[in-house]
Amino acid sequence: MQEFKEFLDKYKFIFLFVLGIVILYCRNAYNLKNPIMYAEDGVWFSDIMKNGLGWSIVNSRSDYFVLLLATMLKFADLIDIVVFSSNLKYVPYIITIISYTFITLVAILPFLTLGKRVNNYGKLFLYFGILLLPMGTTNTEILGRILQSHFYMWIITFCLLVYRFDNKDKRKILLIITDILLLCTIATFPSVLLLVLGYALIEMFYIIKRNFYDIKMKKNEKRFNFNKIKSVIKTEFKKFSTWSLFIFCLLVFILGIVLLIKMNHSTMNFETGGNVYNIVEFLVRGMCYIFIWPFYDNLNIVSGSIIIIITLIFYIINYFFIDKKSKRFYLICLFSFFLITITTLVSRFYLTYHLVHFTIRSVPDRYYILMNMTSLFPIAILVSDWIKNKKIIKKVSTFIILGYFILLNMIYHEQIFQFEKNYMVWLSGMSFEERLYESYINNNLNEEKNCYIVEIDPEWKMDVPIERMLKSVKS
């Protein structure tokens, strides 16, 4: 038994990775059985083929960069060139595998970043919670696609910031890598700047607290001793953690200014308006969905309001039952959860317009998975704190929480594991290979661009360079 435990511990990440790919395949195999290029995946991929990765990162969207998304698509392009001799019919398969890989790595990330703040039971809860996250009826739009990956950036940033805080004085090389990754997530999903700002304020608070007694005034002094202040600053900046934080914040500030300028000159057209009467439904879909997803269609304003109140009471009461060492991190997780909920409501208020009396098929689920994933973290703290606690009531509470989530996934597994099913009516079912042949046969050639115009789902078009088209249809 001991040898088996040692084996699992040694190869746990390989096991978790393979298991994650299998779970995501079972959740959505449609993209492998019906390989299509979908929306921005196709458009950005054609940008990369024509103009290169750098141009695509800067210009694929006019409001912000798509750094990590474009990089993943470029990786798909390189695999296609090296392995499949530039035959584009294999690209949808490659994109699907990259998507599975990315989401699985996100699910594994808490194991690598949260350290002792969450034990393995809590990390396993996050792992399965992320992989089995209910996604309404648009599973096919999210899993197996790269364009929706930016909705995972919030929890990636959160995990990386926790790692940065806990290891700022220990692992210099990994800290630099962490900072680079954080800058990448900011460039990919600017909303995470709010998390980084919160992190910077926490770090500044601890620096001031650490040196408070060195710079405070004595009883008879009328003003601060500026010599002591200078001495403290000089001492602080001798520490790697302090000057690395300063450089990181400076780079974040510069990137933030660049993003603001880019957004200010954006030509993107966004929906405006909304329906204030649907705010309750928005909060239920964003904050409470992981608890009630099988019953969502049966709710109304009254029952939804009650569920919101019960959810808030659940979070508040549990604060008083967890260990003192976990309270602060529990509050930080709740802060992250409520922050992204409020941010999404304010910045995408038009989402309330699309909600139709608690009808799940009317919900653009991709916008809510971010809030739903973030809501898993406070619960993971509870699981982590209680499962090894000697008090019977805490053990029972943990098994009730875990049992509830397990039963939901077992009883309503068909909504989670859709396999080859597709509920997105706007998909044609026509493969990308067929699209390529159709464009080639119909001679949809744009001589000015030196590209074939290929229609893709849903009603989007991409430009395929002539040489790539010939390699795809004549191989």
C-alpha positions in Angstrom: 0.0 0.0 0.0 2.9 2.3 0.9 4.6 1.6 -2.4 1.3 2.4 -4.3 1.1 5.7 -2.5 4.7 6.6 -3.4 4.0 5.6 -7.0 0.9 7.9 -7.1 2.8 10.8 -5.5 5.7 10.4 -7.9 3.6 10.3 -11.1 0.5 12.2 -9.9 0.8 15.0 -12.4 1.0 12.6 -15.3 -2.0 10.8 -14.0 -4.0 14.0 -13.4 -3.0 15.2 -16.9 -4.1 12.0 -18.7 -7.3 11.9 -16.6 -8.1 15.5 -17.4 -7.8 14.9 -21.2 -10.1 11.8 -20.9 -12.7 13.8 -18.9 -12.7 16.6 -21.4 -13.0 14.2 -24.3 -16.0 12.5 -22.7 -17.5 15.9 -22.0 -17.2 17.1 -25.6 -16.0 14.8 -28.4 -18.1 16.6 -31.0 -15.1 18.7 -32.1 -13.1 15.6 -33.0 -16.0 13.8 -34.6 -17.1 17.0 -36.5 -13.9 19.0 -37.0 -14.8 22.6 -37.8 -13.1 26.0 -37.5 -15.2 28.1 -35.2 -15.6 31.9 -35.2 -12.5 33.8 -34.0 -10.4 30.6 -34.0 -10.6 30.7 -37.8 -10.2 34.4 -38.2 -7.2 34.7 -35.9 -5.6 31.6 -37.4 -5.8 33.1 -40.8 -4.3 36.4 -39.4 -1.4 34.3 -38.1 -0.9 32.5 -41.5 -0.9 35.8 -43.4 0.7 38.3 -41.0 2.5 36.3 -38.3 2.1 36.0 -34.6 3.3 39.5 -33.6 0.9 41.3 -35.9 -2.0 39.0 -34.8 -1.4 39.7 -31.1 -1.5 43.4 -31.6 -4.2 43.7 -34.3 -6.6 40.7 -34.0 -8.7 42.7 -31.6 -8.7 46.5 -31.5 -9.6 46.8 -27.8 -7.0 44.5 -26.2 -4.3 41.9 -27.0 -5.0 38.2 -27.4 -1.5 37.2 -26.5 -1.9 33.7 -25.0 -4.8 32.8 -27.4 -2.8 33.8 -30.5 0.2 32.0 -29.1 -1.8 28.8 -28.8 -3.1 29.2 -32.3 0.4 29.8 -33.6 1.4 26.6 -31.8 -1.4 24.8 -33.6 -0.1 26.2 -36.9 3.5 25.0 -36.2 2.2 21.5 -35.4 0.3 21.5 -38.6 3.3 22.6 -40.6 5.8 20.2 -39.0 3.6 17.1 -38.5 1.0 17.4 -41.2 3.0 19.2 -44.0 0.7 22.3 -43.8 -2.5 20.3 -44.5 -5.1 22.6 -42.9 -7.8 19.9 -42.6 -6.0 18.7 -39.4 -6.0 22.1 -37.7 -9.5 21.7 -36.0 -8.2 18.5 -34.4 -5.0 20.2 -33.2 -7.0 23.1 -31.7 -9.2 20.7 -29.8 -6.3 18.9 -28.3 -4.6 22.2 -27.4 -7.8 23.3 -25.7 -8.1 20.1 -23.7 -4.5 20.4 -22.7 -4.9 24.1 -21.7 -8.0 23.5 -19.5 -6.4 20.4 -17.9 -3.3 22.4 -17.0 -5.5 25.1 -15.5 -7.2 22.4 -13.4 -3.7 21.2 -12.2 -2.5 24.7 -11.5 -3.7 24.8 -7.9 -1.5 21.9 -7.1 1.5 23.9 -8.3 0.7 27.3 -6.8 -1.5 27.1 -3.7 1.1 25.3 -1.5 0.0 24.6 2.0 -2.9 27.1 1.9 -5.1 24.3 0.5 -4.4 20.6 1.1 -4.7 17.9 -1.6 -8.3 17.3 -0.8 -9.1 20.9 -1.6 -6.9 20.9 -4.6 -8.7 17.7 -5.9 -12.0 19.5 -5.4 -10.7 22.4 -7.6 -9.3 20.0 -10.1 -12.6 18.1 -10.7 -14.6 21.3 -10.2 -12.9 23.0 -13.1 -12.9 20.0 -15.4 -16.6 19.1 -14.6 -17.8 22.7 -14.5 -21.4 22.8 -15.8 -21.6 24.9 -18.9 -25.3 24.9 -19.8 -26.1 24.0 -23.4 -23.0 25.6 -25.1 -20.5 23.0 -24.0 -19.4 22.7 -27.7 -18.6 26.4 -27.9 -16.2 26.4 -25.0 -14.5 23.0 -24.7 -12.3 22.2 -27.7 -12.0 25.9 -28.7 -9.1 28.4 -28.1 -11.1 31.6 -28.5 -12.9 31.1 -25.1 -9.7 30.4 -23.2 -9.4 34.0 -22.0 -12.2 33.3 -19.5 -9.8 31.1 -17.6 -7.3 33.9 -17.1 -8.9 35.2 -13.9 -8.2 32.0 -11.9 -4.8 31.6 -13.5 -3.9 35.1 -12.4 -5.3 34.4 -8.9 -3.2 31.2 -8.5 -0.1 32.8 -9.8 -0.4 35.8 -7.5 -0.9 33.5 -4.5 2.3 31.6 -5.6 4.1 34.9 -6.0 3.2 36.1 -2.5 4.2 32.9 -0.9 7.5 32.5 -2.7 8.8 36.0 -3.3 11.8 35.4 -1.1 12.5 31.8 -2.1 12.7 31.0 -5.8 14.0 33.9 -7.9 13.9 32.3 -11.3 10.4 30.9 -10.8 9.3 34.3 -9.5 10.6 36.0 -12.7 8.7 33.3 -14.8 5.6 33.9 -12.7 5.8 37.7 -13.4 6.2 37.1 -17.1 3.1 34.8 -17.1 1.1 37.4 -15.1 2.0 40.0 -17.7 0.8 37.6 -20.4 -2.6 37.1 -18.6 -3.0 40.8 -18.3 -2.4 41.3 -22.0 -4.9 38.5 -22.7 -7.6 39.5 -20.3 -7.3 43.0 -18.9 -9.9 42.6 -16.2 -7.3 40.7 -14.1 -5.6 44.1 -13.6 -8.1 44.4 -10.7 -6.6 41.3 -9.0 -3.1 42.6 -9.6 -4.0 46.0 -8.1 -5.4 44.2 -5.0 -2.2 42.1 -4.8 0.0 45.2 -5.0 -2.0 46.9 -2.2 -1.6 43.8 0.0 2.2 43.7 -0.6 2.5 47.5 0.2 0.5 47.0 3.4 2.9 44.3 4.6 5.9 46.3 3.7 4.6 49.3 5.7 3.6 47.0 8.5 7.0 45.4 8.6 8.7 48.7 8.9 6.1 50.7 10.8 8.0 50.8 14.1 11.1 52.1 12.3 9.5 55.2 10.9 6.8 56.1 13.4 7.1 59.2 15.4 8.3 59.3 19.0 6.1 61.0 21.6 8.1 64.2 21.6 8.6 64.4 17.8 6.4 66.7 15.8 7.1 65.1 12.4 8.5 62.0 10.9 12.1 61.2 11.0 12.9 61.3 7.3 16.4 59.9 7.8 14.8 56.7 9.2 12.4 56.6 6.2 15.3 56.8 3.8 17.1 54.1 5.8 14.0 51.8 5.6 13.6 52.3 1.9 17.3 51.6 1.3 17.1 48.5 3.4 13.9 47.3 1.7 15.3 47.7 -1.8 18.2 45.5 -0.9 15.7 42.6 -0.8 15.0 40.8 -4.0 11.3 40.6 -3.2 11.0 44.4 -2.9 12.8 45.5 -6.1 11.3 42.6 -8.1 7.8 43.8 -6.9 8.7 47.4 -7.9 9.8 46.3 -11.4 6.7 44.0 -11.7 4.3 46.9 -10.7 6.1 49.3 -13.1 5.7 46.9 -16.0 2.1 46.3 -15.1 1.5 50.1 -14.9 3.1 50.6 -18.4 1.1 47.7 -19.8 -2.1 49.1 -18.2 -1.5 52.4 -19.9 -1.0 50.7 -23.3 -4.2 48.8 -22.8 -6.1 51.9 -21.9 -4.9 53.7 -25.0 -5.7 50.7 -27.1 -9.2 50.4 -25.6 -9.8 54.1 -26.1 -9.1 53.8 -29.8 -11.1 50.6 -30.1 -13.4 50.1 -33.1 -15.2 47.2 -31.5 -19.0 47.5 -31.4 -20.4 46.3 -28.1 -24.0 45.8 -27.1 -25.4 48.5 -24.8 -28.3 48.6 -22.4 -29.8 45.7 -20.4 -32.7 44.7 -18.2 -32.4 45.7 -14.6 -35.2 43.3 -13.7 -32.9 40.4 -14.7 -30.2 41.2 -12.2 -31.4 38.6 -9.8 -31.2 36.0 -12.6 -27.7 37.2 -13.5 -26.5 36.8 -9.9 -28.1 33.3 -9.7 -26.4 32.3 -12.9 -23.1 33.7 -11.9 -22.9 33.1 -8.1 -25.1 30.1 -7.4 -25.0 28.0 -10.6 -22.6 25.3 -9.3 -25.2 24.5 -6.6 -28.4 24.5 -8.7 -27.5 24.0 -12.3 -29.7 20.9 -12.9 -32.7 22.9 -11.6 -32.0 26.3 -13.2 -35.0 26.1 -15.6 -37.4 25.6 -12.7 -36.5 28.7 -10.9 -38.1 32.2 -10.8 -37.4 35.6 -9.3 -38.6 34.6 -5.9 -36.8 31.2 -5.6 -33.8 32.8 -7.2 -33.7 35.6 -4.6 -34.0 33.0 -1.8 -31.1 31.0 -3.3 -28.9 34.1 -3.5 -29.6 34.9 0.2 -28.9 31.2 1.2 -25.7 31.3 -0.7 -24.5 34.5 1.0 -25.5 33.1 4.4 -23.6 29.9 3.6 -20.4 31.9 2.9 -20.8 34.2 5.9 -21.5 31.4 8.4 -18.7 29.2 7.3 -16.2 32.0 7.9 -16.8 31.5 11.6 -16.3 27.7 11.4 -13.0 27.5 9.6 -9.6 27.5 11.2 -8.0 30.8 12.0 -5.1 30.1 9.7 -7.5 29.8 6.8 -9.8 32.8 7.5 -7.7 35.3 5.7 -7.3 33.3 2.5 -11.0 32.4 2.6 -11.8 36.1 2.6 -9.4 36.7 -0.3 -11.1 33.9 -2.3 -14.5 35.5 -1.5 -13.1 38.9 -2.5 -11.9 37.5 -5.8 -15.3 35.9 -6.4 -17.4 38.9 -5.6 -15.0 41.2 -7.5 -15.3 39.3 -10.8 -19.1 39.0 -10.3 -19.5 42.8 -9.8 -17.0 43.5 -12.6 -18.8 41.3 -15.1 -22.2 42.8 -14.1 -21.0 46.4 -14.6 -18.8 45.8 -17.7 -21.2 43.4 -19.4 -24.6 44.7 -18.2 -26.0 43.8 -21.6 -25.9 40.2 -20.5 -29.0 40.9 -18.4 -30.9 41.6 -21.7 -30.3 38.0 -22.9 -31.7 36.3 -19.8 -35.2 35.0 -20.4 -37.0 33.9 -17.2 -34.5 31.3 -16.1 -34.3 29.5 -19.4 -30.8 28.0 -19.6 -30.9 27.8 -23.4 -31.0 31.6 -23.6 -27.9 32.1 -21.6 -24.5 32.8 -23.3 -22.7 30.5 -20.9 -19.2 31.5 -21.8 -19.5 34.7 -19.9 -20.5 32.9 -16.7 -18.0 30.1 -16.5 -15.4 32.6 -15.1 -17.7 33.4 -12.1 -18.6 29.8 -11.7 -15.0 28.7 -11.5 -14.0 31.4 -9.1 -16.9 30.3 -6.8 -15.2 27.0 -6.4 -12.2 28.4 -4.4 -14.0 29.4 -1.2 -15.6 25.9 -1.1 -12.2 24.3 -1.7 -10.9 26.2 1.5 -13.8 24.6 3.5 -13.1 21.2 2.1 -9.4 21.6 2.8 -9.9 22.9 6.4 -12.6 20.5 7.5 -11.8 17.1 6.0 -8.9 16.5 8.4 -10.5 18.3 11.3 -11.1 16.1 14.4 -14.5 17.6 15.1 -17.3 15.4 13.9 -19.5 18.3 12.7 -16.8 19.5 10.4 -16.2 16.1 8.9 -19.9 15.6 8.4 -20.3 19.0 6.8 -17.4 18.2 4.4 -18.9 14.9 3.3 -22.3 16.6 2.8 -20.7 19.2 0.6 -18.6 16.7 -1.4 -21.5 14.2 -1.5 -23.9 16.9 -2.9 -21.5 17.8 -5.8 -20.8 14.1 -6.5 -24.5 13.2 -6.6 -25.3 16.1 -8.9 -22.7 14.9 -11.4 -23.8 11.3 -11.1 -27.5 11.9 -11.4 -27.3 14.5 -14.1 -24.2 13.2 -15.9 -25.8 13.5 -19.3 -25.7 17.3 -19.0 -22.0 17.2 -18.1 -20.8 14.4 -20.4 -22.3 15.3 -23.8 -19.9 13.2 -25.8 -20.8 13.8 -29.5 -24.0 15.7 -28.8 -24.3 19.4 -29.8 -27.0 21.8 -28.7 -25.7 24.8 -30.7 -28.2 25.0 -33.5 -26.2 27.5 -35.5 -23.5 25.0 -36.3 -23.8 23.6 -39.8 -22.1 20.3 -39.2 -20.1 20.8 -42.3 -16.4 19.9 -41.6 -13.5 22.3 -42.3 -12.1 19.9 -44.8 -15.4 20.1 -46.8 -15.3 23.9 -46.4 -11.8 24.0 -47.9 -12.8 21.8 -50.9 -16.0 23.9 -51.5 -14.0 27.1 -51.6 -11.4 25.6 -53.9 -13.9 24.1 -56.3 -16.0 27.3 -56.4 -12.7 29.3 -57.0 -13.5 31.7 -54.1 -10.2 33.4 -54.7 -9.4 37.0 -53.7 -6.5 37.9 -56.0 -5.7 41.1 -54.2 -5.1 39.3 -50.9 -3.7 36.2 -52.6 -6.1 34.1 -50.5 -9.1 31.8 -50.8 -12.1 33.0 -48.9 -13.4 30.1 -46.8 -16.7 30.2 -44.9 -16.6 28.8 -41.4 -19.1 28.4 -38.5 -21.0 30.3 -37.4 -21.3 32.5 -40.6 -17.7 33.7 -40.3 -15.0 33.8 -43.0 -11.3 33.2 -43.0 -8.6 33.9 -45.6 -6.4 30.9 -46.6 -3.2 31.6 -48.4 -3.1 29.9 -51.9 -0.1 27.7 -51.0 -1.8 26.4 -47.8 -5.0 25.8 -49.8 -3.2 23.7 -52.4 -1.4 21.7 -49.8 -4.7 21.0 -48.1 -6.9 20.0 -51.1 -4.3 18.2 -53.2 -2.6 16.1 -50.5 
